[in-house]
Amino acid sequence: MVYRETDILVLSSSYGGGHLRAAQALMEAVSFLDPHKACVLIDFINIH
């Protein structure tokens, strides 16, 4: 995956559902507050 225009990088863990839900809520908040910001979520547990 290549992310060229990423403004905000959110690192999360798929270990337990709470981490993913919190990261998704953060991304939704960023999108609501500034829809022009590119936000990317990466699960650092599954990085190869």
Order of alpha helices (4+ residues) and beta strands (2+ residues): beta-alpha-beta
